[in-house]
């Protein structure tokens, strides 16, 4: 991968991609720590629509404080691109663990509980993940959140 720096984040390698953007392992050169940088795809959105979209996603995700949901550290825009910076959680993505063959029962139960706990924390705030997939170890590293319907009595 060609060396690229966005503000003070040096992209190291691509971790994955999806409909909303490309996710990279990056190095925060100021704090000298690994982070995940999600570079959002603008597509047909205007710059203002893009800003609204990424800020909404970052604000919703940053409202969830739970050990099984990665923390949001920063957001920004450079040229025509918007990005969200979040906590890097080392380890193997769930899809790779599955590819490696049958796992022991303890691992399956532990992973399931951790995922469910993280999603429950989001749901308790009325926040719902749009697309849980297997190539991210934490739910919000690969796709967005949305606010669920409010409970009106």
N, C-alpha and C positions, 0 to 999 in steps of 0.2 A: 504494500500500500504506500502510495506517495505521501510524504510527510505533509501534514496539514495541521494548522493551529487555528483555533477559533477562540478569540479573546485569549485567556490564559489556560486554555484546555488543548493539549496536544493529543490528537487522535492516534491511538496505538494500533487497534485492529477492529474490524467489523465483527459485531456479535450476532447481528440478525437484522431482518428488515420485514416490513409489513406495509399495509395500506397507508398507515399514517406517517411512516418515515423509516429512517435507518438508525440502528442503535450501535454505538461504538464504545469500546473500552477506551478511556482517555486518561491522561495524566493531568491533574490539576497542578500546574507549575508553581502556583503561589503557595498552596498549602502542602504541596508535595505528597499527594495521595492519589490512588486510583479512583476514578469515578466512572459513571456511565453517562454518556452524552447521547441524547436522542435528538437527531437532526430531522426536523419535520418537513414533510413534503408539502409544498404549497399547492400543487395541482392547479385547479381552476379558481382557487380562492383569491380574493383581493388581499393586499397586504393587511388591511384592517380586519377582514374576516380571519386571516391567519393569526393575527395577534389575539383576537378574541378567543379563538379556538385553543391555542396553546396556553394562554393564561388561565382559561377555565379548567383545562386538564391539570395544569400544575397546581392551581389553588385547591381543587378538589383532592388531588393526591396528597398535597402537603397537609391537609386537615387530618389525615389519618396518622395517628401516632401509635404504632404497633410494631413489635419486633419482627413480625412476618410480612411487613410492607416496607419497601425501601423508602428512605427519606428523600425529599426533594431539596436540593441545595441551591439551585440557581435557575434562572431563565434568561433568555436574551435573544437578540436579533443581530445578524451580521449580513449586510447586503440584502438579498431577498430571502434569506433563510432564518428560520426561528429554531431555537433549541431549548431543551430542558436538560438540566444536569441533576443526576441523582446518585444515591449511594451505590457503590459497587459491592456486590455480595459474591465473594469467590466460591467456586464449587462447580459441579457439573450441572448443566441444565437437565431438567426432567426427561426431555426427549432422548438425550444421550444415555441416561441411566436405563431407560426402557429398551433402547437398542442393544445394550450390553447383555440382555437376557433376563431370565427370571431373577427377581430380587427377593431378599428374605422378607418375611411377613412384617418384621419390626420396622424395616425401612419404608415399606409401603404404607403402613399405618401411621408412622411418624410424619411422612411427607403429606399424606392426606389431611392429617390433623392440622399441620402448620398452614397449609393452603386454606383450609376451611376457616381457621382462626383469623387469618388475615382478611379474608373476604367478609367474615362476620363483623370484624371491626369496621370495615367500610360500610357494610349494610346498616350497622347500628347508627351511622351518621346520615343515612339516606343516600349513600353513594353506591353506584353499581358499576362493576367493571363490564365493559362492552364485549370483551373477547379474551377469555383465559385460554392461552395456548401453552404448549409444552416447551417452547424454546427459550423461556425466561424463567429464572429461578424464583423470581418474585413477581406477583401479578402485574404490577404497574410498569414494568420495564419495557414492555413491547406494545402496549396499546392503551387507549384512553379510558377515562372514567366519565360517568355522567351522573347527574343528580336524578334520583328517582322521583316518582310522583310524591307530593306531600300528602300526608294523612290529614284530610279535612273532615272534622266531625260535624 
